[in-house]
Amino acid sequence: MVVWLLMCRSQEPHAYKKYCENTTVNAAIMHYVTMAERNDIKVTVSANIPYNTGADEMQLAIAISNLLENAIHACEKVQEAANR
């Protein structure tokens, strides 16, 4: 997971978008938003996650990643692209 997050941070620096203050979680969100958009899935993000969460940020990033990945897989099953 750490390697993936570092890769995500180093990919396409011109495409960086700040969704939240926590850099680890932000990297995960950026990755999955990019994946969704490449699959013509509309995405709206509202993430109020501070720099210091008081929790294990890797575990939080993994949980959010799993949620976003599951949502993408569900949207990919929708035949009509306009309904994604």
C-alpha distances in whole Angstrom, upper triangle without the diagonal:
4,5,5,6,9,10,10,12,14,15,19,19,23,21,19,20,20,20,19,19,16,14,10,12,14,11,10,14,15,13,14,17,18,17,19,22,22,23,26,24,26,23,24,22,23,21,22,19,20,19,19,19,20,17,13,12,8,10,12,9,8,12,13,10,12,15,15,14,17,19,19,20,23,24,24,26,29,31,33,31,32,31,28
4,5,5,6,9,10,11,12,14,18,18,21,20,18,19,19,19,19,18,15,12,9,12,13,11,11,15,15,14,16,19,19,19,21,23,23,25,28,26,27,25,25,23,24,21,22,19,20,17,18,18,19,16,13,11,8,11,13,10,10,14,15,13,15,18,18,17,20,22,22,23,26,27,27,29,32,34,35,33,35,34,30
4,5,5,6,9,10,11,12,16,16,20,19,18,20,20,21,20,20,17,14,12,14,15,12,12,16,15,13,16,19,18,18,21,23,22,24,27,26,27,25,26,24,26,23,25,22,22,20,21,21,23,20,17,15,12,15,16,13,13,17,17,14,17,20,19,18,21,23,22,23,26,27,26,29,32,34,35,32,34,34,30
4,5,5,6,9,10,10,14,15,18,17,16,17,18,18,19,19,16,13,11,12,13,9,9,12,12,10,12,15,14,14,17,19,19,20,23,22,24,22,23,21,23,21,23,20,21,20,21,21,23,20,17,14,11,14,15,11,11,15,14,11,14,17,16,14,18,20,18,19,23,23,23,26,28,30,31,29,31,30,26
4,5,5,6,9,10,13,13,17,15,13,15,15,15,15,15,12,10,7,9,10,6,7,10,10,9,12,14,14,15,17,19,19,21,23,22,23,20,21,19,20,18,20,17,18,16,17,18,20,18,15,12,10,12,13,9,10,14,13,11,14,16,15,15,18,20,19,20,23,24,24,27,29,31,32,29,31,30,26
4,5,5,6,9,12,12,16,15,13,15,16,17,17,17,14,11,9,12,12,8,10,13,12,11,15,17,16,17,20,21,21,23,25,25,25,23,24,21,23,20,22,19,20,17,19,20,21,20,17,14,12,15,16,13,14,17,17,15,18,20,19,18,22,23,22,24,27,27,27,30,32,34,35,32,33,33,29
4,5,5,6,10,11,14,14,13,15,17,18,19,19,17,13,12,14,13,9,11,13,12,10,13,15,14,15,18,19,18,21,23,23,24,22,23,21,23,22,24,21,22,20,22,23,25,23,20,17,15,18,18,15,15,19,18,15,18,20,18,17,21,22,20,22,25,25,25,28,30,32,32,29,31,31,27
4,5,5,8,9,12,11,10,12,13,14,15,16,14,11,10,11,10,6,8,10,8,6,10,12,11,12,15,16,16,18,20,20,21,18,20,18,20,18,20,19,20,18,20,21,23,21,19,16,14,17,16,13,14,17,15,12,16,18,15,15,19,19,18,20,23,22,22,26,27,29,30,26,28,28,24
4,6,8,7,11,10,8,11,12,13,14,14,13,9,9,11,9,6,9,11,9,9,13,14,13,15,17,18,18,21,23,22,22,20,20,18,20,18,20,18,18,16,18,20,22,21,19,15,14,17,17,13,15,18,16,15,18,20,18,18,22,22,21,23,26,25,25,29,30,32,32,29,30,30,27
4,7,6,10,10,10,13,14,17,18,18,16,12,12,15,13,10,12,14,12,11,15,16,14,16,19,19,19,22,24,24,24,22,23,21,23,21,23,21,22,19,22,23,26,24,22,19,18,21,20,17,18,22,20,18,21,23,21,20,24,25,23,25,28,27,27,30,32,33,34,30,32,32,29
4,6,9,8,9,12,14,16,18,19,18,14,14,15,13,10,12,14,10,9,13,14,11,13,16,16,15,18,20,21,22,20,21,20,22,21,24,22,23,21,24,25,28,26,24,20,19,22,21,18,19,22,20,17,20,22,19,19,23,23,20,23,26,25,24,28,29,30,30,27,29,29,26
4,5,5,7,11,14,16,18,19,19,15,16,17,14,12,14,14,11,11,14,13,11,13,16,15,14,18,19,20,20,19,20,19,22,21,24,23,24,22,25,26,29,28,26,23,22,24,23,20,21,24,21,19,22,23,20,20,24,23,21,23,26,25,24,28,29,30,30,26,27,28,25
4,5,5,9,12,15,17,17,17,14,15,16,13,11,14,15,11,12,16,15,13,16,18,17,17,21,22,22,22,20,21,19,21,20,22,21,22,20,23,25,28,27,25,22,21,24,23,20,22,24,22,20,23,24,21,22,26,25,23,26,29,27,27,31,31,33,32,28,29,30,27
4,6,9,12,15,17,18,19,16,18,18,15,14,16,16,12,14,17,15,13,16,18,16,17,20,21,21,21,19,20,19,21,21,23,22,23,22,25,27,30,29,28,24,24,27,25,22,24,26,23,22,25,26,22,23,27,26,24,27,29,27,27,31,31,32,31,27,28,29,26
4,6,10,12,15,17,17,15,16,16,13,11,14,13,9,11,13,11,9,13,15,13,13,17,17,18,17,16,16,16,18,18,20,20,21,20,24,25,28,28,26,23,22,25,23,19,22,23,20,19,22,22,19,20,23,22,20,23,25,23,23,27,27,29,28,24,25,26,23
4,7,10,12,13,14,11,13,13,10,9,12,11,8,10,13,11,10,14,16,14,16,19,19,19,18,16,16,14,16,15,17,17,18,17,20,21,25,24,23,19,20,22,20,17,20,21,18,17,21,21,18,19,23,22,20,24,26,24,24,28,28,30,29,26,26,27,24
4,6,9,11,12,11,13,12,8,9,11,9,7,10,12,10,10,14,15,14,16,19,18,18,16,13,13,11,12,12,14,14,15,15,19,20,23,23,22,19,19,21,19,16,19,20,17,16,20,19,17,19,22,20,19,23,24,23,24,27,27,29,28,25,25,25,22
4,6,7,9,9,11,10,7,9,11,9,8,12,13,12,13,16,17,16,19,21,21,19,18,14,13,10,11,10,11,11,12,12,15,16,20,20,20,16,18,20,17,15,18,19,16,16,20,19,17,19,22,21,20,24,25,24,25,29,29,31,30,27,26,26,23
4,7,9,9,11,9,6,9,10,7,8,11,12,10,13,15,15,15,18,20,20,18,16,12,10,7,7,6,8,9,11,12,15,15,19,18,19,15,16,18,15,13,16,16,13,14,17,16,14,17,19,18,18,21,22,21,23,26,26,29,28,25,24,24,21
4,6,7,10,8,6,9,11,9,10,13,14,13,16,18,18,19,22,23,23,21,19,15,13,10,8,6,6,5,7,8,11,11,15,15,16,13,15,16,13,12,15,15,12,14,17,16,15,18,21,19,20,23,24,24,26,29,29,32,31,28,28,27,24
4,6,9,8,7,10,12,12,13,16,17,16,19,21,21,22,24,26,27,24,23,19,17,13,12,9,8,6,5,5,8,10,13,14,15,12,14,16,13,13,16,17,15,16,20,19,18,21,23,23,23,27,28,27,29,32,32,35,35,32,31,31,28
4,6,6,6,9,10,10,12,14,16,16,18,20,21,22,24,26,27,24,23,19,18,14,13,10,9,6,6,4,7,8,11,11,11,8,10,13,10,9,13,14,12,14,17,17,17,19,22,21,22,25,26,26,28,31,32,35,34,32,32,31,28
4,6,5,6,9,10,10,12,14,15,16,18,20,21,22,24,25,24,23,19,19,15,15,12,12,10,9,7,10,11,14,14,13,9,10,13,12,10,13,15,13,14,17,18,17,19,22,22,22,25,26,26,27,31,31,34,34,31,32,31,28
4,5,5,7,9,10,11,13,14,16,17,19,20,22,23,25,23,23,19,19,16,16,13,13,10,11,9,11,11,14,12,10,7,7,10,9,6,10,12,11,11,14,15,15,16,19,20,20,22,24,25,26,29,30,33,33,30,31,30,27
4,5,5,6,9,10,11,12,14,16,17,18,20,21,23,20,20,16,16,12,13,9,11,8,10,9,11,10,13,12,11,7,8,9,7,5,8,10,8,8,12,12,12,14,16,17,17,20,22,22,23,26,27,30,30,28,28,27,24
4,5,5,6,9,10,10,12,14,15,16,18,20,21,19,18,15,14,11,11,9,10,9,10,10,13,13,16,15,14,11,11,13,11,8,11,13,10,10,14,14,12,15,18,17,17,20,22,22,23,26,27,29,29,26,27,26,23
4,5,5,6,9,10,11,12,14,15,17,19,20,19,19,16,16,13,14,12,14,12,14,13,15,15,18,17,15,11,11,13,12,8,11,13,11,10,14,14,13,14,17,17,17,19,22,21,22,25,26,29,29,26,27,26,23
4,5,5,6,9,10,11,12,14,16,17,19,17,17,14,15,12,14,12,14,12,15,14,16,15,18,16,14,11,10,11,10,6,8,10,8,6,10,11,9,10,14,14,14,16,18,18,19,22,24,26,27,24,25,24,21
4,5,5,6,8,10,10,12,14,15,16,14,14,11,11,8,10,9,12,11,14,14,17,16,19,17,16,13,13,14,11,8,10,11,8,7,11,10,8,10,13,12,12,15,17,17,18,21,22,24,24,22,22,21,18
4,6,5,6,9,10,11,12,14,15,14,14,11,12,10,12,12,14,14,16,16,19,18,22,20,19,15,15,17,15,11,13,14,11,10,13,14,11,12,15,15,13,17,19,18,18,22,22,25,25,21,22,22,18
4,6,5,6,9,10,11,13,15,14,14,12,14,13,15,14,17,16,19,18,21,20,23,21,20,16,15,16,15,11,12,14,11,9,12,13,10,10,14,13,12,14,17,16,16,20,21,23,24,21,22,22,18
4,5,5,6,8,10,11,12,11,12,10,12,11,14,14,17,17,19,20,22,21,24,22,20,17,16,16,15,11,12,13,10,7,10,10,6,7,10,10,8,11,13,13,13,17,18,20,21,18,19,18,15
4,5,5,6,9,10,11,9,9,7,9,9,12,13,16,16,19,20,22,22,25,23,22,19,18,19,17,14,15,15,12,10,13,12,8,10,12,11,9,13,14,13,14,17,17,20,19,16,17,17,13
4,5,5,6,9,10,10,10,9,12,12,15,16,19,19,22,22,25,24,27,26,24,21,20,21,19,16,17,18,15,12,15,15,11,11,15,13,11,14,16,14,14,18,18,20,20,16,18,18,15
4,6,5,7,9,9,11,10,13,14,17,18,21,21,24,24,26,26,29,26,25,22,20,21,19,16,16,17,14,11,13,13,10,9,12,11,8,10,13,12,11,15,16,17,18,15,17,17,13
4,5,5,6,5,7,7,11,12,16,17,20,21,24,25,27,26,29,27,26,23,22,22,20,17,17,17,14,12,13,13,9,9,11,9,6,9,11,9,9,13,13,15,15,12,13,13,10
4,5,5,5,6,7,11,12,16,18,21,22,25,26,28,28,31,29,28,25,24,25,23,20,20,20,17,15,17,16,12,13,15,13,10,13,14,11,11,15,15,16,15,11,13,14,10
4,6,7,10,11,14,16,20,21,25,25,28,28,31,30,33,31,30,26,25,26,24,21,21,22,19,17,18,18,14,13,16,14,11,13,15,12,11,15,15,16,15,12,14,15,12
4,5,9,11,15,16,20,22,25,26,29,30,32,31,34,32,30,28,26,26,25,22,21,22,19,17,17,17,13,12,14,12,9,10,12,9,7,11,11,12,12,9,12,12,9
4,6,9,13,16,19,21,25,26,29,30,33,32,35,33,32,29,28,28,26,23,23,23,20,19,19,18,15,14,16,13,10,12,13,9,9,12,11,12,10,7,8,10,7
4,6,10,13,16,18,22,23,27,28,30,29,32,30,29,27,26,26,23,21,21,20,17,16,17,15,12,12,13,10,8,10,10,7,8,11,10,12,11,7,8,9,5
4,7,10,14,16,20,22,25,26,29,28,31,30,29,26,26,26,23,21,22,21,17,17,18,16,12,14,15,11,10,13,13,9,11,14,13,14,13,9,9,9,6
4,6,10,12,16,18,21,23,25,24,27,26,26,23,23,23,20,18,19,18,14,14,16,13,10,12,14,10,10,13,13,11,13,16,15,17,16,13,12,12,9
4,7,10,13,15,19,21,23,22,26,25,25,22,23,23,19,18,19,18,14,15,17,14,12,15,16,12,13,16,16,14,17,19,18,20,19,16,15,14,12
4,6,10,12,15,17,20,18,22,21,21,18,19,19,16,15,17,16,12,13,15,13,11,14,15,13,14,17,17,16,18,21,20,23,22,19,19,18,15
4,7,9,13,15,18,16,20,19,21,18,19,19,16,15,18,16,13,15,17,14,13,17,18,15,17,20,20,19,22,24,23,26,25,23,22,20,18
4,6,9,12,14,13,16,16,17,14,16,16,12,12,15,14,10,13,15,13,13,16,18,16,17,21,21,20,23,25,25,28,28,25,24,23,20
4,6,10,12,10,14,14,16,14,16,17,13,13,17,15,13,16,18,16,16,19,21,19,21,24,24,24,27,29,29,32,31,29,28,27,24
4,7,8,7,11,11,13,10,13,14,10,11,14,13,11,14,17,16,16,19,20,20,21,24,25,25,27,30,30,33,33,30,30,28,26
4,5,6,9,11,13,10,14,15,12,13,16,16,14,17,20,19,19,22,24,23,25,28,28,28,31,33,34,37,36,34,33,32,29
4,6,9,11,12,9,13,14,12,12,16,17,15,17,20,20,20,23,25,25,26,29,30,30,32,35,35,38,38,35,35,34,31
4,6,8,9,8,12,13,12,13,16,17,16,18,21,21,22,24,26,26,27,30,31,32,34,36,37,40,40,37,38,36,33
4,5,8,7,11,11,9,11,14,14,14,16,19,18,19,22,24,24,26,28,29,30,32,34,35,38,38,36,36,34,31
4,7,8,12,12,11,13,16,15,16,19,20,21,22,24,26,26,28,30,31,32,34,36,37,41,41,39,39,37,34
4,6,9,8,7,11,12,12,13,16,17,18,19,21,23,24,26,27,28,30,32,34,35,38,39,37,37,35,32
4,6,5,6,9,10,11,12,14,16,17,19,20,21,23,24,26,27,29,30,32,34,37,38,36,37,35,32
4,5,5,6,8,10,10,12,14,15,16,18,20,21,22,24,26,27,28,30,32,35,36,34,34,33,29
4,5,5,6,9,10,10,12,14,15,16,18,20,21,22,24,25,27,29,31,34,35,33,34,32,29
4,5,5,6,9,10,11,12,14,15,17,18,20,21,23,24,26,28,29,33,34,32,33,31,28
4,5,5,6,8,10,11,12,14,15,17,18,20,21,23,24,26,28,31,32,30,31,29,26
4,5,5,6,9,10,10,12,14,15,16,18,20,21,22,25,26,29,30,28,29,27,24
4,6,5,6,9,10,10,12,14,15,16,18,20,21,23,25,28,29,27,29,27,23
4,5,5,6,9,10,11,12,14,16,17,19,20,22,24,27,28,26,28,25,22
4,5,5,6,8,10,11,12,14,15,17,18,20,22,25,26,24,25,23,19
4,5,5,6,8,10,10,12,14,15,16,19,20,24,25,22,24,22,19
4,6,5,6,9,10,11,12,14,15,17,19,22,24,22,24,22,18
4,6,5,6,9,10,11,12,14,16,17,21,22,20,21,19,16
4,5,5,6,9,10,10,12,15,16,19,20,18,19,17,14
4,5,5,6,9,10,11,13,15,18,19,17,19,18,14
4,5,5,6,9,10,11,13,17,18,17,19,17,13
4,5,5,6,9,10,11,15,16,14,16,13,10
4,5,5,6,9,10,13,14,12,14,13,9
4,5,5,7,9,12,14,13,16,14,11
4,5,5,7,11,13,12,14,12,9
4,5,5,9,10,9,11,8,5
4,5,7,9,9,11,10,7
4,6,9,10,12,11,9
4,6,7,9,7,6
4,6,9,8,8
4,5,6,7
4,5,5
4,6
4
